[in-house]
Amino acid sequence: MAVGLGLSIGTVNTVSALAEEGSAKAPPGRRWAQRSQSITRRTTLTFDSTGLARVGMIPRHGRAIIEFADLTQRSIMSARVGHRALSPADLVAVVAESLITETLLDHPHCDGHGGDVGIALTYPARYAESHVEDLRASLDAIGLDHVALVAEPIAAATWLEADRGPLMPGLALIYDLGGASLDVTLVRVGAGCPINPIVGEPMRSAEFGGRAFGALVASRAGHGLPSASISGSVTGTTADELRTKHVRSSLELVYRCLRVADVTMADVDCVLVVGGAARPVEVAQVLAGELARPVITAPDPERTIADGAAIIGRRAAVAAEEAAGKHHGKRRGGGAHRAATRALVLSQRTKQRLTKVATAAGLSVAGVGLALALPADGVIVGLAQLGLR
């Protein structure tokens, strides 16, 4: 059975999703009959005394590496593990390797006679070619050349097609309200889409998102209040009003995205809302009312991008299985196809190697020095003050 693993490594949270048989396509107009399995963790890295990397842990005593997932932030320092300096791209690759190894250990049926696993890792569409190349090089350096890189809006549109398809040819506006920023992208959907379906230029603003809204709530609550009392000093009604105002203010970024692409909202067929900060109902309500277009939101918008990446991975694994069946026993022509699918499909030999990696402590070093690290207590307090839970 072909399986797809999707990884979405954001500034605040990391989501991994597994798409198995029956979860990659639903009947027209219906949601998935079987939802994919997903896990959400904090985007943090810690290393034990042996150098083994752990994702999502904030130790009570010790240090955790944070704020490394956005490769556009050139001010980010590197982390030193043993005698090796790890760049932000290297750290993202370490997170990906840890999640892949953990998934294979937790799902034995993916490791034996169960078939192939296709893996896709998403990245922000605003990344320059150099950022994508850095990430690709870091993945290849640790043996993850089989992992496909997919732009986040394309993964989101893939989920949309699987959940609501088949779609008529048209435009979808991806409104990604995450913990650290808002990303707005226009994507072509439906039959006949080009290889790169992104239209115009992706737009991003750190003035919106979970952290920005948390800061807005904190400012309304008053300066000098301890973080524990902020939520109690702002009533639910006031918080809803602030969120409505926050989302309405973000529409300027939407209109800028449309202007750059030389289109209007009349040309957009639907708005897909994704991201962890998009859970409150006010987000979709404001967008629907102001943009006057159908607004689609998944039950858990934070996992939409990872789910879409998992679908992409599973489709690649299915294609590889079908091709292997057609060419079974034939040596001629097999080399070209294997080269084409190697970048997407995790082979049995690689799966066995990654299983051994998990028991061999990942990065074998005697000591760990973290050049980019914050005390755990500081991380927790900082997240609480920003309204991220």
Wavefront OBJ file of the C-alpha trace (Angstrom):
o trace
v 0.000 0.000 0.000
v 1.369 3.383 -1.029
v 1.627 5.994 1.722
v 2.334 9.720 1.593
v 4.079 11.715 4.303
v 3.683 15.494 4.272
v 5.849 17.821 6.367
v 5.131 21.483 7.056
v 7.844 23.145 9.163
v 6.725 26.617 10.176
v 8.270 29.285 12.368
v 6.035 28.427 15.327
v 4.639 24.919 14.691
v 5.581 21.844 12.697
v 2.916 19.516 11.285
v 3.446 16.024 9.877
v 0.601 14.241 8.091
v 0.276 10.698 6.781
v -2.029 9.970 3.835
v -2.889 6.319 3.350
v -5.215 4.352 1.071
v -8.585 6.067 0.723
v -7.463 9.404 2.174
v -6.159 11.078 -0.969
v -9.442 11.438 -2.844
v -13.068 11.893 -1.802
v -16.219 11.658 -3.917
v -17.070 14.919 -5.719
v -18.456 17.535 -3.333
v -17.685 15.511 -0.213
v -14.930 15.711 2.353
v -12.511 12.895 2.882
v -14.152 9.715 4.083
v -10.922 8.975 5.972
v -8.890 11.820 7.418
v -5.147 11.567 7.313
v -3.175 11.144 10.497
v -1.322 14.241 11.634
v 0.802 15.421 14.554
v 1.541 19.025 15.511
v 4.645 20.007 17.464
v 6.447 23.215 18.366
v 9.195 24.069 15.916
v 12.008 23.602 18.394
v 15.147 21.468 18.362
v 17.034 20.052 21.292
v 20.039 17.719 21.299
v 20.888 15.271 24.048
v 24.401 14.463 25.251
v 24.885 11.988 22.397
v 23.781 14.465 19.743
v 20.356 12.905 19.122
v 17.952 15.546 17.835
v 14.469 15.885 19.306
v 11.697 17.971 17.779
v 9.053 19.904 19.680
v 10.519 19.597 23.155
v 11.028 22.521 25.509
v 13.059 21.173 28.441
v 12.428 22.504 31.906
v 16.153 22.944 32.371
v 18.330 23.484 29.351
v 18.123 25.198 26.011
v 16.059 24.772 22.860
v 16.794 26.100 19.374
v 13.908 28.179 18.035
v 13.174 30.728 15.282
v 15.222 28.968 12.595
v 12.600 27.781 10.093
v 12.325 31.017 8.066
v 15.362 31.036 5.770
v 14.677 34.628 4.681
v 15.740 35.908 8.101
v 19.436 36.456 7.465
v 19.972 37.602 11.048
v 19.442 34.045 12.281
v 22.598 32.595 13.765
v 23.797 29.066 13.215
v 23.776 26.312 15.798
v 26.893 24.393 16.696
v 26.593 20.679 17.324
v 29.915 19.204 18.302
v 32.406 20.527 15.769
v 29.830 21.271 13.104
v 27.989 24.547 12.524
v 24.412 24.007 11.320
v 22.766 26.683 9.192
v 19.007 27.348 9.411
v 18.531 25.163 6.311
v 20.523 22.396 8.005
v 18.289 22.651 11.082
v 15.147 22.351 8.955
v 16.656 19.249 7.349
v 17.384 17.780 10.794
v 13.747 18.342 11.767
v 12.608 16.607 8.569
v 14.914 13.641 9.178
v 13.692 13.277 12.768
v 10.036 13.325 11.700
v 10.625 10.800 8.914
v 12.449 8.419 11.238
v 9.758 8.751 13.896
v 6.986 8.100 11.380
v 8.637 4.948 10.074
v 9.101 3.629 13.592
v 5.523 4.437 14.622
v 3.998 2.907 11.476
v 5.670 -0.463 10.854
v 3.307 -1.195 7.947
v 5.165 1.511 6.007
v 8.441 -0.293 6.434
v 8.002 -3.853 5.344
v 5.790 -5.282 2.638
v 3.439 -2.304 2.803
v 4.809 -0.596 -0.281
v 6.510 2.724 -0.893
v 6.370 5.988 1.017
v 6.367 9.276 -0.895
v 7.583 12.261 1.122
v 7.013 15.967 0.444
v 8.343 18.899 2.471
v 6.732 22.301 2.007
v 8.398 25.710 1.938
v 7.047 29.291 1.696
v 6.287 30.354 -1.872
v 8.087 33.640 -1.281
v 11.451 31.856 -1.018
v 13.985 32.936 -3.598
v 15.649 30.279 -5.719
v 18.725 30.496 -3.488
v 16.669 29.600 -0.406
v 15.199 26.543 -2.109
v 18.657 25.516 -3.292
v 20.040 25.829 0.246
v 17.227 23.676 1.605
v 17.706 21.120 -1.178
v 21.441 20.934 -0.499
v 20.900 20.457 3.248
v 18.425 17.627 2.645
v 20.722 15.935 0.134
v 23.675 16.206 2.527
v 21.987 13.920 5.064
v 20.620 11.447 2.550
v 17.154 12.940 2.044
v 17.455 13.451 -1.703
v 14.228 11.427 -2.095
v 12.209 14.152 -0.305
v 10.312 16.431 -2.702
v 10.126 20.177 -2.072
v 6.696 21.712 -2.661
v 5.577 25.339 -2.266
v 3.028 25.720 0.537
v 0.229 27.238 -1.626
v 0.571 24.372 -4.112
v 0.202 21.845 -1.296
v -2.855 23.735 -0.020
v -4.409 23.735 -3.516
v -3.757 19.988 -3.733
v -5.787 19.487 -0.556
v -8.551 21.677 -2.029
v -8.697 19.550 -5.176
v -8.788 16.320 -3.162
v -11.429 17.601 -0.750
v -13.709 19.560 -3.092
v -12.709 18.402 -6.579
v -12.898 17.969 -9.388
v -12.575 21.736 -9.682
v -13.349 23.840 -12.712
v -10.350 25.695 -14.139
v -9.945 28.949 -12.273
v -8.149 30.853 -9.543
v -7.999 30.162 -5.817
v -6.678 32.697 -3.328
v -4.716 30.999 -0.537
v -4.989 33.021 2.689
v -2.399 31.497 5.040
v -2.706 33.029 8.500
v 0.047 31.402 10.536
v 1.618 31.994 13.898
v 4.280 34.400 12.631
v 2.847 35.964 9.478
v 0.161 36.155 6.806
v 0.937 34.817 3.321
v -1.418 35.485 0.415
v -0.979 33.680 -2.916
v -3.022 33.222 -6.088
v -2.967 29.670 -7.504
v -4.516 28.209 -10.647
v -6.695 25.165 -9.975
v -8.599 22.655 -12.073
v -7.698 20.898 -15.296
v -4.933 22.276 -17.463
v -2.878 23.902 -14.688
v 0.719 24.699 -15.592
v 3.635 23.063 -13.782
v 3.953 26.202 -11.664
v 0.356 27.254 -10.936
v 1.251 30.321 -8.843
v -0.016 33.544 -10.422
v 1.657 36.879 -9.783
v 3.771 37.260 -6.671
v 3.186 35.734 -3.210
v 2.686 38.400 -0.541
v 3.763 38.208 3.090
v 3.352 40.432 6.141
v 4.476 39.861 9.726
v 1.910 42.457 10.854
v -0.748 39.746 10.872
v -0.930 36.284 12.382
v -0.970 34.694 15.802
v 1.912 36.677 17.236
v 0.705 40.001 15.877
v -2.769 39.380 17.252
v -1.327 38.347 20.613
v 0.590 41.621 20.731
v -2.611 43.490 19.860
v -4.473 41.821 22.730
v -1.604 42.549 25.093
v -1.561 46.227 24.151
v -5.313 46.470 24.676
v -5.019 44.777 28.052
v -2.546 47.418 29.179
v 1.166 47.695 29.677
v 2.784 46.334 32.807
v 0.332 43.475 33.341
v 1.819 40.031 33.922
v 1.310 37.617 31.035
v -0.917 35.356 33.157
v -3.495 38.157 33.604
v -3.659 39.364 30.001
v -6.304 36.861 28.909
v -8.418 37.647 31.950
v -8.329 41.399 31.349
v -9.751 41.141 27.814
v -13.262 39.734 27.540
v -14.295 37.241 24.866
v -16.395 39.854 23.091
v -13.513 42.310 22.989
v -11.124 39.644 21.697
v -13.575 38.772 18.916
v -13.865 42.420 17.967
v -10.099 42.795 17.929
v -9.737 39.710 15.735
v -12.365 41.011 13.321
v -10.508 44.311 13.051
v -7.208 42.449 12.682
v -8.449 40.344 9.757
v -10.159 43.294 8.082
v -6.895 45.229 8.210
v -5.159 42.372 6.411
v -7.301 42.820 3.308
v -4.879 45.434 1.970
v -2.349 42.611 1.515
v -4.983 40.631 -0.395
v -5.715 43.551 -2.716
v -1.994 44.132 -3.276
v -1.614 40.491 -4.326
v -4.475 40.939 -6.801
v -3.007 44.137 -8.246
v 0.380 42.538 -8.852
v -1.305 39.640 -10.680
v -3.473 42.106 -12.645
v -6.739 40.465 -11.567
v -9.704 41.390 -9.375
v -11.752 39.437 -6.851
v -14.262 38.834 -9.643
v -11.608 36.617 -11.281
v -11.133 34.556 -8.106
v -13.313 31.469 -7.757
v -12.748 30.760 -4.061
v -10.685 31.680 -1.016
v -8.946 28.867 0.868
v -8.126 29.774 4.463
v -5.277 27.845 6.093
v -2.899 28.275 9.018
v -3.026 27.783 12.769
v -4.199 31.343 13.464
v -7.164 30.889 11.088
v -9.126 28.579 13.423
v -11.443 31.240 14.932
v -14.674 31.545 12.953
v -14.301 35.321 12.714
v -11.465 34.890 10.197
v -13.582 33.129 7.569
v -16.618 35.280 8.357
v -14.776 38.557 7.743
v -13.189 37.287 4.534
v -16.499 36.003 3.186
v -18.265 39.243 3.970
v -15.584 41.575 2.628
v -14.427 39.627 -0.431
v -17.844 38.286 -1.473
v -16.367 34.984 -2.644
v -16.850 31.416 -1.359
v -14.525 30.820 1.586
v -13.313 27.285 2.320
v -11.734 26.251 5.596
v -10.669 22.753 6.663
v -11.784 21.399 10.056
v -8.258 22.122 11.286
v -6.695 24.734 8.984
v -3.271 24.339 10.589
v -2.837 20.897 9.026
v -4.167 21.709 5.538
v -0.749 22.314 3.980
v 0.763 19.161 5.507
v -2.277 17.161 4.380
v -1.838 18.457 0.837
v 1.855 17.565 0.893
v 0.963 14.055 2.094
v -1.438 13.676 -0.835
v 1.323 14.727 -3.242
v 3.667 12.192 -1.671
v 1.103 9.426 -1.842
v 0.321 10.103 -5.501
v 4.031 9.846 -6.288
v 4.237 6.561 -4.399
v 1.196 5.198 -6.255
v 2.699 6.209 -9.599
v 5.947 4.479 -8.687
v 4.117 1.309 -7.654
v 2.129 1.263 -10.882
v 5.249 1.830 -12.962
v 7.075 -0.911 -11.096
v 4.205 -3.298 -11.836
v 4.190 -2.469 -15.537
v 7.935 -2.957 -15.846
v 8.199 -5.995 -13.590
v 10.717 -8.357 -15.050
v 11.814 -5.849 -17.693
v 15.184 -4.224 -17.417
v 14.988 -2.041 -20.518
v 13.791 1.506 -19.813
v 13.713 0.994 -16.061
v 16.704 3.190 -15.307
v 15.135 6.391 -16.653
v 11.952 5.909 -14.649
v 13.831 5.110 -11.464
v 15.818 8.299 -11.870
v 12.597 10.301 -12.338
v 10.864 8.883 -9.284
v 13.841 8.675 -6.936
v 13.387 12.283 -5.821
v 9.910 11.535 -4.498
v 9.765 7.945 -3.338
v 11.371 6.465 -0.261
v 12.872 3.101 -1.164
v 12.875 0.073 1.095
v 16.645 0.294 1.489
v 16.434 3.930 2.569
v 13.664 3.108 5.033
v 15.842 0.436 6.603
v 18.729 2.917 6.801
v 16.577 5.550 8.506
v 15.333 2.985 11.023
v 18.953 2.276 11.926
v 19.611 6.006 12.174
v 16.975 6.300 14.893
v 18.809 3.793 17.054
v 22.245 5.157 16.218
v 21.492 8.553 17.806
v 21.201 10.637 14.646
v 24.100 13.051 14.874
v 26.930 11.294 16.683
v 28.844 13.884 18.635
v 30.345 14.000 22.070
v 29.037 17.393 23.083
v 26.456 19.864 21.969
v 26.920 23.619 21.764
v 23.933 25.693 20.716
v 24.857 29.053 19.237
v 21.207 29.964 18.673
v 19.385 29.045 21.873
v 17.086 30.507 24.471
v 16.307 29.326 28.003
v 13.244 27.089 28.045
v 11.423 29.267 30.583
v 11.930 32.277 28.330
v 10.468 30.442 25.371
v 7.340 29.476 27.283
v 6.783 32.977 28.680
v 7.348 34.542 25.269
v 4.759 32.322 23.612
v 2.229 33.021 26.336
v 2.644 36.780 25.993
v 2.061 36.560 22.287
v -1.158 34.634 22.699
v 0.186 31.400 21.157
v -1.032 28.253 22.859
l 1 2 3 4 5 6 7 8 9 10 11 12 13 14 15 16 17 18 19 20 21 22 23 24 25 26 27 28 29 30 31 32 33 34 35 36 37 38 39 40 41 42 43 44 45 46 47 48 49 50 51 52 53 54 55 56 57 58 59 60 61 62 63 64 65 66 67 68 69 70 71 72 73 74 75 76 77 78 79 80 81 82 83 84 85 86 87 88 89 90 91 92 93 94 95 96 97 98 99 100 101 102 103 104 105 106 107 108 109 110 111 112 113 114 115 116 117 118 119 120 121 122 123 124 125 126 127 128 129 130 131 132 133 134 135 136 137 138 139 140 141 142 143 144 145 146 147 148 149 150 151 152 153 154 155 156 157 158 159 160 161 162 163 164 165 166 167 168 169 170 171 172 173 174 175 176 177 178 179 180 181 182 183 184 185 186 187 188 189 190 191 192 193 194 195 196 197 198 199 200 201 202 203 204 205 206 207 208 209 210 211 212 213 214 215 216 217 218 219 220 221 222 223 224 225 226 227 228 229 230 231 232 233 234 235 236 237 238 239 240 241 242 243 244 245 246 247 248 249 250 251 252 253 254 255 256 257 258 259 260 261 262 263 264 265 266 267 268 269 270 271 272 273 274 275 276 277 278 279 280 281 282 283 284 285 286 287 288 289 290 291 292 293 294 295 296 297 298 299 300 301 302 303 304 305 306 307 308 309 310 311 312 313 314 315 316 317 318 319 320 321 322 323 324 325 326 327 328 329 330 331 332 333 334 335 336 337 338 339 340 341 342 343 344 345 346 347 348 349 350 351 352 353 354 355 356 357 358 359 360 361 362 363 364 365 366 367 368 369 370 371 372 373 374 375 376 377 378 379 380 381 382 383 384 385 386 387 388 389
